[in-house]
Amino acid sequence: MAGTKGNRTLRVACDLDGTIADMEGGLQREAERLFGPDVLLRPAGSTHLEAPVDVDALADSASKVDVSAGKKTLTSRQLHQLWAHVATIENFWTTLEEIEPGSVARMAELRTAHGLEVIFLTQRPDTAGEPTQLQTQRWLVAHGFELPSVCVLRGSRGKAAAALRIDLVFDDRPENCLEVISESKARPILVWRDPIETVPPGAARLGIEIVFSIADALKRVEEMVASPPKSTLVSRLRNVMGI
């Protein structure tokens, strides 16, 4: 039966910020409100911005000029101020845009069509208003995903994937994918939106499949569930990945 692993429903976990939700766009908007239009969250080509576990632990640093954009990147002190500001915004997590419009609704369609279980994982800090989990659920519903399951993490993605018996994980951060490989039996799919030449070396060798959009990641799932029912999940994954 499509969407199952043996007698168990196929479980897919999906990260939010940087994978389907445009956190950086929301933060850039707030940064410009605080510091003016000539600021950038990070230099072009640098690693993705991540929500801090502890805002107070951010160290100070000098700003740097991004030559191509003619703008200054935020210092760590400014990032601290930015996150402190975000914490005061009521229901900030409901204000974000989709990175790929329509992708959340497409994921919901895939869930229904193939009987999948989809769990959304996030490490978002709290803001004013409703709890982070509820804000996230409201955002997903607003973008077309009915009755979403959201897990707000305070620890390793890999351990969460193991505890939840996840089969596939979509994430935009290589270190999270590595945790998934080392601490669970789940297979990570890295959603990498930066230039292909910046893909972390060795990612594929470690068993991390790389795609360049969430749309491509969802196509992988469709290919898996469309495989002959006698094949195992592992063989379907290997077939899709070309291993």
C-alpha positions as CSV (number, residue, x, y, z in Angstrom):
1,M,0.0,0.0,0.0
2,A,1.4,3.4,-0.9
3,G,2.5,5.6,1.9
4,T,3.3,2.7,4.2
5,K,6.4,1.1,5.6
6,G,5.4,-2.5,6.2
7,N,2.3,-2.2,8.3
8,R,3.3,1.3,9.4
9,T,2.4,4.6,7.8
10,L,5.4,6.5,6.3
11,R,6.4,9.3,8.5
12,V,7.9,12.5,7.1
13,A,9.3,15.3,9.2
14,C,9.7,18.8,7.8
15,D,11.7,21.7,9.3
16,L,10.1,25.2,9.0
17,D,12.4,28.2,8.9
18,G,14.6,28.2,5.9
19,T,12.8,25.1,4.5
20,I,9.2,26.2,4.0
21,A,8.9,29.4,6.0
22,D,10.8,32.6,5.1
23,M,12.1,33.5,8.6
24,E,15.0,35.5,7.1
25,G,12.5,37.7,5.1
26,G,10.6,38.4,8.3
27,L,13.8,39.2,10.2
28,Q,15.1,41.4,7.4
29,R,11.9,43.4,7.5
30,E,12.2,44.0,11.3
31,A,16.0,44.7,11.0
32,E,15.2,47.5,8.5
33,R,12.7,49.0,10.9
34,L,15.2,49.0,13.7
35,F,18.4,50.0,11.9
36,G,17.4,51.4,8.6
37,P,17.3,50.1,5.0
38,D,21.0,49.7,4.5
39,V,21.5,46.6,6.7
40,L,21.7,42.9,5.9
41,L,21.2,39.9,8.2
42,R,24.1,38.1,6.7
43,P,26.6,38.5,3.9
44,A,25.7,37.0,0.5
45,G,26.9,33.4,0.4
46,S,27.3,33.0,4.2
47,T,25.6,30.2,6.2
48,H,21.9,30.4,6.8
49,L,20.7,32.5,9.8
50,E,19.4,30.4,12.7
51,A,17.3,31.4,15.6
52,P,19.5,31.5,18.7
53,V,18.9,29.1,21.6
54,D,19.9,31.9,24.0
55,V,19.7,35.4,22.7
56,D,21.7,36.7,25.7
57,A,24.6,34.4,24.7
58,L,25.2,36.3,21.4
59,A,28.7,37.9,21.5
60,D,29.4,41.4,20.1
61,S,31.2,41.8,16.8
62,A,31.9,44.6,14.3
63,S,29.8,45.1,11.3
64,K,31.0,44.1,7.8
65,V,30.2,45.6,4.5
66,D,28.8,43.4,1.8
67,V,30.5,44.9,-1.3
68,S,28.0,43.5,-3.8
69,A,25.0,44.9,-1.9
70,G,26.6,48.1,-0.5
71,K,25.0,47.3,2.8
72,K,26.4,46.5,6.3
73,T,25.7,43.2,7.9
74,L,24.4,43.3,11.4
75,T,26.8,43.0,14.3
76,S,26.1,40.3,17.0
77,R,24.9,43.1,19.3
78,Q,22.4,44.2,16.7
79,L,21.3,40.6,16.2
80,H,20.7,40.5,19.9
81,Q,18.6,43.6,19.7
82,L,16.7,42.2,16.7
83,W,15.8,39.0,18.5
84,A,14.8,40.9,21.6
85,H,12.6,43.1,19.4
86,V,11.1,40.0,17.7
87,A,10.2,38.5,21.1
88,T,7.9,41.5,21.7
89,I,6.0,41.2,18.5
90,E,2.7,39.5,19.0
91,N,2.4,36.3,17.1
92,F,5.5,37.0,15.0
93,W,5.6,33.5,13.6
94,T,2.2,33.9,11.9
95,T,3.5,36.8,9.9
96,L,6.1,35.0,7.7
97,E,5.7,34.2,4.0
98,E,6.2,30.9,2.3
99,I,9.6,30.5,0.6
100,E,7.9,28.7,-2.2
101,P,4.2,29.8,-2.5
102,G,1.9,26.9,-2.5
103,S,4.4,24.4,-1.1
104,V,2.5,23.9,2.2
105,A,-0.7,23.2,0.5
106,R,1.1,20.8,-1.9
107,M,2.5,18.9,1.1
108,A,-1.1,18.6,2.5
109,E,-2.3,17.2,-0.8
110,L,0.6,14.7,-0.8
111,R,-0.4,13.6,2.8
112,T,-4.0,13.0,1.8
113,A,-3.2,11.3,-1.5
114,H,-0.7,8.8,-0.1
115,G,-1.8,8.5,3.6
116,L,1.4,9.9,5.0
117,E,2.1,11.2,8.5
118,V,3.7,14.7,8.4
119,I,5.3,16.2,11.4
120,F,6.7,19.8,11.4
121,L,9.8,20.4,13.5
122,T,11.1,23.7,14.8
123,Q,13.3,25.3,17.4
124,R,11.7,28.7,17.2
125,P,12.0,30.9,20.4
126,D,8.9,32.2,22.0
127,T,7.4,35.6,21.2
128,A,4.6,37.7,22.6
129,G,1.1,36.3,21.9
130,E,0.2,32.7,21.6
131,P,2.6,29.8,22.3
132,T,5.1,29.1,19.5
133,Q,3.4,25.8,18.7
134,L,0.0,27.4,18.3
135,Q,1.4,30.2,16.2
136,T,3.0,27.7,13.9
137,Q,-0.1,25.6,13.6
138,R,-2.1,28.7,12.7
139,W,0.5,29.6,10.0
140,L,0.3,26.1,8.5
141,V,-3.5,26.1,8.5
142,A,-3.5,29.5,6.8
143,H,-1.3,28.2,4.1
144,G,-3.4,25.1,3.4
145,F,-2.4,22.4,5.8
146,E,-5.3,21.2,7.9
147,L,-4.7,19.8,11.4
148,P,-0.9,20.1,11.4
149,S,1.3,18.3,13.9
150,V,4.0,20.6,15.3
151,C,6.9,19.7,17.6
152,V,8.8,22.6,19.1
153,L,12.3,21.2,19.9
154,R,14.8,22.2,22.5
155,G,17.4,19.6,21.5
156,S,18.7,17.4,18.7
157,R,16.8,16.8,15.5
158,G,18.3,13.4,15.3
159,K,17.1,12.3,18.7
160,A,13.6,13.7,17.9
161,A,13.6,11.7,14.6
162,A,14.5,8.6,16.5
163,A,11.9,9.1,19.2
164,L,9.2,9.9,16.7
165,R,10.2,7.0,14.4
166,I,10.6,9.3,11.4
167,D,11.5,7.9,8.0
168,L,12.4,11.1,6.1
169,V,13.4,14.5,7.3
170,F,13.5,17.7,5.2
171,D,15.8,20.4,6.5
172,D,17.9,23.3,5.2
173,R,20.8,22.9,7.5
174,P,23.6,20.4,6.9
175,E,24.4,20.0,10.6
176,N,20.8,19.0,11.3
177,C,20.9,16.4,8.6
178,L,24.1,15.0,10.0
179,E,22.4,14.7,13.4
180,V,19.6,12.8,11.8
181,I,22.0,10.4,10.2
182,S,24.1,9.8,13.3
183,E,21.2,9.6,15.9
184,S,18.3,8.0,14.0
185,K,17.3,5.7,11.2
186,A,15.7,8.5,9.3
187,R,17.0,9.6,5.9
188,P,17.6,13.4,5.6
189,I,16.9,15.4,2.5
190,L,18.9,18.7,2.5
191,V,16.9,21.6,0.9
192,W,19.8,23.8,-0.3
193,R,18.9,27.1,-1.9
194,D,22.3,28.6,-2.2
195,P,24.5,28.1,-5.4
196,I,25.3,24.5,-6.1
197,E,29.0,25.1,-5.7
198,T,28.4,26.0,-2.1
199,V,27.0,22.6,-1.2
200,P,28.9,21.3,1.8
201,P,31.6,18.9,0.5
202,G,31.0,15.2,1.5
203,A,27.3,15.7,2.2
204,A,26.2,13.1,-0.5
205,R,29.0,10.7,0.7
206,L,27.5,10.8,4.2
207,G,24.1,9.8,2.8
208,I,22.5,13.2,2.7
209,E,20.4,13.7,-0.4
210,I,20.5,17.2,-1.7
211,V,17.7,19.0,-3.5
212,F,17.3,22.7,-4.4
213,S,13.7,23.3,-3.6
214,I,11.0,21.9,-1.3
215,A,9.1,21.1,-4.6
216,D,11.9,18.8,-5.5
217,A,11.8,17.2,-2.1
218,L,8.1,16.5,-2.4
219,K,8.7,14.9,-5.8
220,R,11.1,12.5,-4.1
221,V,8.4,11.4,-1.8
222,E,6.0,10.9,-4.7
223,E,8.5,8.8,-6.5
224,M,9.0,6.7,-3.4
225,V,5.3,6.0,-2.7
226,A,4.8,5.3,-6.4
227,S,7.4,2.4,-6.3
228,P,6.1,-1.2,-6.4
229,P,4.5,-2.1,-3.0
230,K,6.8,-5.1,-2.5
231,S,9.9,-3.0,-2.3
232,T,11.1,-1.9,1.1
233,L,11.4,1.7,2.2
234,V,15.2,1.4,2.1
235,S,15.2,0.0,-1.4
236,R,12.8,2.7,-2.5
237,L,15.1,5.4,-1.0
238,R,18.1,3.9,-2.7
239,N,16.3,3.8,-6.0
240,V,15.3,7.4,-5.7
241,M,18.7,8.5,-4.7
242,G,20.4,6.5,-7.4
243,I,22.4,4.4,-4.9
